[in-house]
Amino acid sequence: MQIAVLLYDRFTALDAVGPYETLSRIPDAETVFVAERPGPVRTDNGVLGLVADKALDEVTRPDIVIVPGGPQPEVEMKNPAVLDWLRAVDATTTWTTSVCTGSLLLAAAGLLDGRRATSHWLYLDRLVPFGAEPTGERVVFDGKYVTAAGVSSGLDMGLGLLGRIAGDEYAQAVQLLCEYDPQPPYDAGSPEKAPAELVARMRAANPLS
Amino acid sequence: MQIAVLLYDRFTALDAVGPYETLSRIPDAETVFVAERPGPVRTDNGVLGLVADKALDEVTRPDIVIVPGGPQPEVEMKNPAVLDWLRAVDATTTWTTSVCTGSLLLAAAGLLDGRRATSHWLYLDRLVPFGAEPTGERVVFDGKYVTAAGVSSGLDMGLGLLGRIAGDEYAQAVQLLCEYDPQPPYDAGSPEKAPAELVARMRAANPLS
């Protein structure tokens, strides 16, 4: 089984690393980081580079594709190289997945038409013009399409998908290995839970862009 | 304020990326990934490279140092270049932090003697010979030393430290930005919560090594 993690300029690191940390532990899986051009790809704030070992045209039949998000999804949503690759590999994937605004890339490639999906809470509405039905859920399974909400949600998506692929017991072992027993010091991780004033301020001046 | 994230061969990606994703958002912070030699550093399973932009001797006075763990801490625990650097930068840090077995590197550098600390649950006992007092807590603050438990705990540590540095409201904004509202599909993230048989099996054959 091959797992391809797409990288592109200004992606958000945790979007990619969360699912990688769980799914790369599928027995006998080969995980490969892929980008339009091989080499280091810098994250949203520019301070970190992750290495894409393969170019898009070197990875043609992954079983799982993982598309991270970033604060400027508009750029890749207009990049034919990325959209063509997503359409091409999706034809044979077992699972096509995204985290955060990565779902907007899937949507722009025409892959979420008529499907329930999610995205970063600030970007949910942007799924609508592509025929997707946005939900407020943290992880959405619709057929082979799995979309997760903002940034950190890829951890939950990865574990959930791992359970479907390798079984509940195996997924629990990976959860224990990663000691994923979250204890955030605040309870402000969703627009429903965060202070209303903070949510309003973020909506008014999207800090991601 | 400068934040230095240490990389070394076979580190665990999420250990480094979790705290990076929150702490790099400290206003006016400069985050730098540092290793014995600059360039790509491969993760524990070898499938991902993160780029260290600076060599150890180029980063001499970081305000915060973050030490990730990995499945073979013994290697760096005997690496004088890393231990000397940790001791040298610790002399002037405001916060010296670790995730997972990264605490064993701090301990081996002599920095946790007499301090309460944590580590990956499979490695807690190894803190004792270095004079540290292991705890089962997920994030431990003892003076300027902050240690976190296994892999994913760096997210909680990062948010907690962010709150102390930039204030609760700012930390909540970053939590909301990262949509950190964890909903793991299983409740097996700690040895107290996971099935006893699974915990026993992992203790018998440490899957990290």
Interface residues (C-beta under 8 A of the other chain):
Chain A: T12 A13 L14 V17 G18 Y20 E21 S24 R25 E30 T31 V32 F33 P40 N45 V47 L48 G49 L50 V51 D53 C100 H120 W121 R138 V139 A149 G150 V151 S152 S153 L155 D156 L159 G160 G163 D168 E169 A171 Q172 A173 Q175 L176 L177 C178 E179 Y180 D181 P182 Q183 P184 P185 Y186 A188 G189 S190 P191 K193 A194 P195 L198 V199 M202 P207 L208
Chain B: T12 A13 L14 V17 G18 Y20 E21 S24 R25 E30 T31 V32 F33 P40 N45 V47 L48 G49 L50 V51 D53 C100 H120 W121 R138 V139 A149 G150 V151 S152 S153 L155 D156 L159 G160 G163 D168 E169 A171 Q172 A173 Q175 L176 L177 C178 E179 Y180 D181 P182 Q183 P184 P185 Y186 A188 G189 S190 P191 K193 A194 P195 L198 V199 M202 P207 L208
